[in-house]
Each structure stands twice: as structure tokens, then as C-alpha cells.
Amino acid sequence: MGYDYTCDECGEPGEHPGLLGSFNKRTWTTTPFGERLQALGYELGDTITLCPECTHRLLR
């Protein structure tokens, strides 16, 4: 069973995401990586959703 989503990488809608992720609080608050994500407008608690095609591109 899927749900409606929009891929955070390519912007395409879908029903079955390839990958979901959320930010680790410790990384978010104590590392330069967390600072960069905050500067991009992400918030702690956001869920990042990738379609199967973007997931494949990320993992190869």
C-alpha cells in the first residue's frame, strides 16, 4: 500500500517512494552538515522522500 508523495529530488509525484529519511537530532544540532541543511531550509523532524528512480541514482 502506498501513499501520495512528491519526490524531494526531482519533484515528480508518486505512490510508492523508494526511500524515506529523517534527520538525526545530534547531527542536526552539532555538525556543519546540520548547519548546511538548516541553511537550505530543512527543519528537524522533516521527512525526505525520494522516488525509486532518484533512490537508484543515489545508491549506485
ABEGO torsion letter per residue (X at the ends): XBBBBBBAAAGBBBABBABBBBBBAAAAAABAAAAAAAAAGBBBGBBBBBBAAAAAAAAX
